[in-house]
């Protein structure tokens, strides 16, 4: 059942929710372990070839204005009179986006599952507490009929939709179900109820699409831009952030306990401008009313210089007051594992997600989370915009004091 909760009504709807069972982990090893994988039939999707020309096409979209917009009337309203629908509201970033919207005085309607959080760890009461200040509608974004019925029952129209949806595992089926289908459902349902602006939380790594979740995100981005091209009264903002703090915090406790910092190659294969959840949420909420962010793809990073894994490790050892000690894993180890998994998938199709997760690990071990310069085909720290005040050093120091509570990676854990 789906329960809709708002300030003045409660409505029940039938709902259906399904989640993947892929759960990578490696609590005692620098490598990852693969657990049970769904054996459900997999839907096939046509792969996207990543030629240099295509790569330049994707990169060239940032951050130029794509469509000349017609100003929407909601931007002239007081925030308290602007209805903002948030999907993915209980996710890592979504919770902070809801909090920031409420803080700025918007009327927030947050969609949530009946069991939210990592592996459904939060019940309805916990979700209501997390999203305090918002009207919470318990529904299923992966089912368009259910979502539309839930929203119609609220009896309100919407001005803006903010999507913080993201697949939890990055598996093939989950990526298309959430990063494309569920996100599109939120666009369709929101548009039917009046929404004239859509803010999408995407990812900077879609510039070089080699993974299924990247392809799924790009497909939706393209359809979102087409919607604005065909309707001058509709606008969008596509936010492509760099790495989050929590994705870099998995080794803090290991280093604190005297273990080496694990990195691939020489530790200089990839770099990023890490960003806090609060700073990213603030930037996303800026996109609701800021006219300079209308119909644009917006790559964004945190403050300060870009940091390689080597520099991140050195920073962490400095904070714990220990001599740097690194464990370097040859990137070829990942290549070998991926090759084996790709071979096994031909025999055991149920391993498709396991193979995909291996590719995800390989991608993040070698590719920088920075703006891809379409002219050179290289990542550019200088051209990657910065935003906010929170630094990785402050985050590491806090985790050393307080632990990773609230920053759990769940199914995305590698180290």
C-alpha positions as CSV (number, residue, x, y, z in Angstrom):
1,X,0.0,0.0,0.0
2,X,1.1,3.6,-0.5
3,X,0.2,6.1,2.1
4,X,0.0,9.8,1.4
5,X,0.5,12.1,4.3
6,X,0.0,15.9,4.1
7,X,-1.1,18.6,6.4
8,X,-4.8,17.8,5.9
9,X,-5.3,14.3,4.5
10,X,-4.2,10.7,4.4
11,X,-4.8,8.6,1.3
12,X,-4.0,4.9,0.6
13,X,-3.0,3.6,-2.8
14,X,-1.7,0.3,-4.0
15,X,2.0,0.3,-4.6
16,X,4.7,-2.0,-5.6
17,X,8.4,-1.7,-4.8
18,X,11.4,-3.8,-5.8
19,X,15.0,-3.4,-5.0
20,X,18.2,-5.1,-6.1
21,X,20.1,-7.5,-3.9
22,X,23.6,-6.6,-5.1
23,X,25.7,-5.6,-2.1
24,X,29.5,-5.1,-2.7
25,X,31.6,-4.9,0.4
26,X,35.1,-5.4,1.7
27,X,35.4,-4.7,5.4
28,X,38.7,-6.5,5.8
29,X,40.2,-6.3,2.4
30,X,41.2,-3.6,-0.1
31,X,39.3,-5.5,-2.7
32,X,35.6,-5.9,-3.1
33,X,33.4,-9.0,-2.6
34,X,30.3,-9.7,-4.5
35,X,27.2,-11.1,-2.8
36,X,24.0,-12.5,-4.1
37,X,22.7,-11.2,-7.4
38,X,19.1,-11.1,-8.6
39,X,18.3,-13.9,-11.0
40,X,15.3,-12.0,-12.4
41,X,15.1,-11.7,-16.2
42,X,17.1,-8.8,-17.4
43,X,15.9,-6.2,-19.9
44,X,18.4,-5.5,-22.6
45,X,19.3,-2.0,-23.6
46,X,21.2,-0.9,-26.7
47,X,24.7,0.1,-25.7
48,X,26.0,3.6,-26.4
49,X,29.3,3.8,-28.2
50,X,31.8,6.2,-26.7
51,X,33.7,7.7,-29.5
52,X,35.8,10.9,-29.2
53,X,33.2,12.7,-31.2
54,X,30.4,11.6,-28.9
55,X,32.5,12.4,-25.8
56,X,33.0,16.0,-27.2
57,X,29.3,16.2,-27.9
58,X,28.4,15.4,-24.2
59,X,31.1,17.6,-22.8
60,X,30.2,20.5,-25.1
61,X,26.8,20.7,-23.4
62,X,28.4,22.1,-20.3
63,X,27.7,24.7,-19.2
64,X,26.2,26.6,-22.1
65,X,22.6,27.6,-22.3
66,X,20.7,25.3,-24.5
67,X,17.3,26.9,-24.8
68,X,16.2,30.5,-24.5
69,X,13.5,30.3,-21.8
70,X,10.2,32.0,-21.3
71,X,10.2,33.2,-17.7
72,X,7.8,31.2,-15.5
73,X,5.3,33.0,-13.4
74,X,6.1,31.1,-10.2
75,X,9.4,32.9,-9.9
76,X,7.5,36.1,-9.1
77,X,5.8,34.4,-6.1
78,X,6.8,34.4,-2.5
79,X,8.6,31.1,-1.6
80,X,5.8,30.1,0.8
81,X,3.4,30.1,-2.2
82,X,5.7,28.0,-4.4
83,X,4.9,24.2,-4.3
84,X,8.0,22.1,-4.8
85,X,7.8,18.4,-5.4
86,X,10.9,16.4,-4.3
87,X,11.5,12.9,-5.4
88,X,14.4,10.9,-3.9
89,X,13.7,12.9,-0.7
90,X,15.1,10.3,1.7
91,X,18.4,9.7,-0.2
92,X,21.8,11.0,0.9
93,X,21.4,14.3,-0.9
94,X,17.6,14.4,-1.0
95,X,17.2,14.8,2.8
96,X,19.4,17.9,2.8
97,X,17.6,19.3,-0.2
98,X,14.3,19.0,1.6
99,X,15.8,20.6,4.7
100,X,17.2,23.5,2.7
101,X,13.9,24.1,0.8
102,X,12.0,24.2,4.1
103,X,14.6,26.5,5.6
104,X,14.1,28.9,2.6
105,X,10.4,28.9,3.1
106,X,9.1,26.8,0.2
107,X,6.1,24.6,0.4
108,X,7.6,21.2,0.1
109,X,5.9,18.0,-0.9
110,X,8.3,15.1,-0.5
111,X,7.7,11.6,-2.0
112,X,9.1,8.7,0.0
113,X,8.8,5.0,0.2
114,X,7.0,3.3,3.1
115,X,10.4,1.8,4.1
116,X,13.2,4.2,3.2
117,X,16.9,4.5,3.8
118,X,19.6,1.8,3.2
119,X,17.9,-1.6,2.8
120,X,14.6,0.0,4.0
121,X,15.9,0.7,7.5
122,X,13.6,3.6,8.2
123,X,9.9,3.3,8.8
124,X,7.2,6.0,8.2
125,X,7.7,7.7,11.6
126,X,11.4,8.0,11.1
127,X,10.9,9.3,7.6
128,X,8.4,11.9,8.8
129,X,11.0,13.0,11.4
130,X,13.8,13.2,8.8
131,X,11.7,15.3,6.5
132,X,10.2,17.5,9.2
133,X,8.6,20.7,7.8
134,X,7.6,19.0,4.5
135,X,4.4,17.4,3.5
136,X,5.3,13.7,3.0
137,X,3.6,11.5,0.5
138,X,4.3,7.8,0.7
139,X,4.2,6.4,-2.8
140,X,6.1,4.6,-5.5
141,X,8.0,6.7,-8.1
142,X,8.8,3.5,-10.1
143,X,5.0,3.1,-10.9
144,X,3.6,6.0,-12.8
145,X,-0.1,5.2,-12.2
146,X,0.5,4.9,-8.4
147,X,2.5,8.1,-8.4
148,X,-0.1,10.1,-10.4
149,X,-2.9,8.8,-8.2
150,X,-1.0,9.7,-5.0
151,X,-0.2,13.3,-6.2
152,X,-3.8,13.9,-7.5
153,X,-5.2,12.9,-4.1
154,X,-3.3,15.8,-2.5
155,X,-5.4,18.3,-4.4
156,X,-2.6,20.7,-5.1
157,X,-0.7,21.8,-8.2
158,X,3.1,22.0,-8.4
159,X,5.5,24.7,-9.7
160,X,8.8,22.8,-9.5
161,X,9.9,19.2,-9.4
162,X,13.3,18.5,-7.9
163,X,14.7,15.0,-8.5
164,X,17.4,13.5,-6.3
165,X,16.7,10.0,-7.5
166,X,19.6,7.6,-8.0
167,X,20.0,3.9,-8.2
168,X,21.4,2.4,-5.0
169,X,23.5,-0.3,-6.5
170,X,24.3,0.9,-10.0
171,X,23.3,-2.4,-11.4
172,X,21.9,-2.6,-15.0
173,X,18.2,-3.2,-14.1
174,X,18.2,-0.8,-11.2
175,X,19.9,2.0,-13.2
176,X,17.3,2.0,-15.9
177,X,14.4,1.5,-13.4
178,X,15.5,4.5,-11.2
179,X,17.9,6.8,-13.1
180,X,15.6,6.8,-16.2
181,X,12.2,5.3,-15.7
182,X,11.4,6.6,-12.2
183,X,12.9,9.9,-12.9
184,X,10.8,10.2,-16.1
185,X,7.7,9.3,-14.1
186,X,8.3,12.2,-11.8
187,X,8.6,14.5,-14.8
188,X,5.4,13.2,-16.4
189,X,3.4,13.3,-13.1
190,X,4.7,16.7,-12.2
191,X,4.0,18.2,-15.6
192,X,0.4,16.9,-15.5
193,X,-0.1,18.8,-12.3
194,X,1.4,22.1,-13.5
195,X,5.1,22.0,-12.9
196,X,7.0,24.4,-15.2
197,X,10.6,23.8,-13.9
198,X,12.5,20.6,-13.3
199,X,15.8,20.5,-11.3
200,X,17.7,17.2,-11.9
201,X,20.5,15.9,-9.8
202,X,22.7,14.1,-12.3
203,X,26.5,13.3,-12.1
204,X,29.6,14.8,-13.6
205,X,30.8,11.4,-14.7
206,X,28.1,11.2,-17.4
207,X,30.4,13.2,-19.6
208,X,32.2,10.0,-20.4
209,X,29.4,7.3,-20.5
210,X,30.8,3.8,-20.1
211,X,28.4,2.5,-17.5
212,X,24.7,1.7,-17.5
213,X,23.6,4.3,-14.9
214,X,25.4,7.0,-16.9
215,X,23.6,6.0,-20.1
216,X,20.3,5.9,-18.2
217,X,20.9,9.4,-16.8
218,X,21.9,10.8,-20.2
219,X,18.8,9.4,-21.8
220,X,16.6,11.2,-19.3
221,X,18.7,14.4,-19.6
222,X,18.2,14.4,-23.4
223,X,14.4,13.9,-23.0
224,X,14.3,16.7,-20.4
225,X,16.0,19.1,-22.7
226,X,13.7,18.1,-25.6
227,X,10.7,18.9,-23.3
228,X,12.0,22.4,-22.9
229,X,12.7,22.8,-26.6
230,X,9.1,21.9,-27.4
231,X,7.5,24.0,-24.7
232,X,8.8,27.5,-24.2
233,X,7.0,27.7,-20.8
234,X,9.0,24.8,-19.4
235,X,12.5,25.1,-18.0
236,X,15.1,22.8,-16.4
237,X,18.4,22.9,-14.5
238,X,20.7,19.8,-14.7
239,X,23.2,19.7,-11.8
240,X,26.3,17.5,-12.3
241,X,28.2,17.4,-9.1
242,X,31.7,15.9,-8.5
243,X,32.4,13.3,-5.7
244,X,30.6,13.6,-2.4
245,X,32.4,13.6,0.9
246,X,31.0,10.3,2.0
247,X,32.4,8.5,-1.0
248,X,35.9,9.4,0.1
249,X,35.4,8.6,3.8
250,X,35.4,4.8,3.7
251,X,39.0,4.5,4.8
252,X,39.1,7.0,7.6
253,X,38.6,4.3,10.3
254,X,41.1,2.0,8.6
255,X,43.8,4.7,8.7
256,X,42.9,5.6,12.3
257,X,43.4,2.0,13.2
258,X,46.9,2.0,11.7
259,X,46.1,0.3,8.4
260,X,47.5,1.6,5.1
261,X,45.5,3.8,2.7
262,X,44.4,1.8,-0.3
263,X,44.7,3.4,-3.8
264,X,45.0,2.2,-7.4
265,X,48.1,2.8,-9.4
266,X,50.2,5.6,-8.2
267,X,47.2,7.4,-6.6
268,X,47.2,10.1,-9.3
269,X,44.8,8.4,-11.8
270,X,41.8,10.3,-10.7
271,X,41.0,13.6,-9.0
272,X,38.0,15.5,-7.8
273,X,36.8,18.6,-6.1
274,X,34.8,16.9,-3.2
275,X,31.6,18.5,-2.1
276,X,29.6,18.3,1.1
277,X,25.9,17.2,1.1
278,X,24.9,20.6,2.6
279,X,26.7,22.7,0.0
280,X,25.3,20.6,-2.9
281,X,21.8,20.9,-1.5
282,X,22.2,24.6,-1.3
283,X,23.3,24.8,-4.9
284,X,20.4,22.6,-6.0
285,X,17.9,24.8,-4.2
286,X,19.5,27.9,-5.8
287,X,18.4,26.3,-9.1
288,X,14.7,26.6,-8.1
289,X,14.6,30.4,-8.6
290,X,17.9,31.5,-10.1
291,X,17.3,32.6,-13.7
292,X,21.0,32.3,-14.5
293,X,20.7,28.5,-14.0
294,X,17.7,28.1,-16.3
295,X,18.1,25.6,-19.2
296,X,21.7,24.9,-18.3
297,X,23.8,21.9,-17.5
298,X,25.7,22.8,-14.4
299,X,28.9,21.0,-13.4
300,X,29.8,21.8,-9.8
301,X,32.5,20.9,-7.3
302,X,33.4,21.9,-3.8
303,X,35.8,24.7,-2.7
304,X,39.6,24.5,-3.0
305,X,41.9,22.6,-5.3
306,X,41.2,19.3,-6.9
307,X,42.6,16.4,-4.9
308,X,44.0,13.0,-6.1
309,X,43.6,9.9,-4.0
310,X,47.3,10.3,-3.0
311,X,46.6,13.8,-1.7
312,X,43.5,12.6,0.1
313,X,45.5,9.9,1.8
314,X,48.3,12.3,2.8
315,X,45.7,14.7,4.3
316,X,44.1,11.9,6.3
317,X,47.5,10.7,7.7
318,X,48.3,14.3,8.6
319,X,45.1,14.6,10.6
320,X,45.7,11.3,12.5
321,X,49.3,12.3,13.1
322,X,50.8,9.2,11.5
323,X,53.5,8.6,8.9
324,X,51.8,8.0,5.5
325,X,51.5,4.3,4.6
326,X,49.9,3.3,1.3
327,X,48.8,0.0,-0.3
328,X,49.0,0.4,-4.1
329,X,46.7,-1.9,-6.1
330,X,47.7,-2.2,-9.8
331,X,44.8,-1.1,-12.0
332,X,45.3,-4.3,-14.0
333,X,43.8,-6.3,-11.1
334,X,40.5,-4.6,-11.8
335,X,40.9,-5.2,-15.6
336,X,41.5,-8.9,-14.9
337,X,38.5,-9.2,-12.6
338,X,36.2,-7.5,-15.1
339,X,37.4,-9.7,-17.9
340,X,36.6,-12.8,-15.8
341,X,33.2,-11.5,-14.9
342,X,32.3,-10.5,-18.5
343,X,33.2,-14.1,-19.5
344,X,31.1,-15.6,-16.8
345,X,28.1,-13.4,-17.7
346,X,27.9,-15.2,-21.0
347,X,27.3,-18.5,-19.1
348,X,25.5,-17.1,-16.0
349,X,23.4,-14.1,-17.0
350,X,22.5,-13.5,-13.4
351,X,26.1,-12.2,-12.9
352,X,25.3,-9.2,-15.1
353,X,25.1,-6.8,-12.2
354,X,28.3,-8.2,-10.6
355,X,30.2,-7.5,-13.8
356,X,28.7,-4.0,-14.0
357,X,29.8,-3.2,-10.5
358,X,33.3,-4.3,-11.3
359,X,33.2,-1.8,-14.2
360,X,31.9,0.9,-11.8
361,X,34.9,0.3,-9.5
362,X,37.3,0.4,-12.4
363,X,35.8,3.7,-13.7
364,X,36.1,5.5,-10.4
365,X,39.6,4.2,-9.9
366,X,40.8,5.7,-13.1
367,X,38.5,8.6,-14.2
368,X,38.6,12.1,-12.6
369,X,35.4,13.6,-11.4
370,X,36.1,17.0,-13.1
371,X,34.8,18.9,-16.1
372,X,35.9,17.2,-19.3
373,X,37.4,19.8,-21.7
374,X,35.8,19.1,-25.1
375,X,38.8,20.7,-26.9
376,X,41.5,18.6,-25.3
377,X,39.5,15.5,-24.2
378,X,41.2,16.0,-20.8
379,X,39.8,16.6,-17.4
380,X,40.3,20.2,-16.2
381,X,40.4,21.2,-12.5
382,X,40.6,24.8,-13.5
383,X,37.4,24.7,-15.5
384,X,35.4,22.8,-12.9
385,X,33.3,25.4,-11.0
386,X,33.6,25.5,-7.2
387,X,30.8,26.2,-4.7
388,X,30.4,26.2,-1.0
389,X,32.6,26.4,2.1
390,X,32.9,22.9,3.5
391,X,36.3,21.2,2.9
392,X,37.3,17.6,2.8
393,X,39.8,18.2,5.7
394,X,37.0,19.4,7.9
395,X,34.9,16.3,6.9
396,X,37.8,13.9,7.7
397,X,38.4,15.6,11.1
398,X,34.7,15.3,12.0
399,X,34.6,11.6,11.0
400,X,37.7,11.0,13.1
401,X,35.9,12.5,16.1
402,X,32.4,11.2,15.5
403,X,32.6,8.3,13.1
404,X,30.7,7.8,9.8
405,X,27.2,7.8,11.3
406,X,24.8,9.2,8.7
407,X,27.4,8.8,6.0
408,X,27.0,5.1,5.3
409,X,27.5,4.0,1.7
410,X,25.4,0.9,2.0
411,X,25.4,-1.0,-1.3
412,X,27.9,1.4,-2.8
413,X,30.7,0.4,-0.5
414,X,34.0,-0.5,-2.1
415,X,36.6,-0.1,0.7
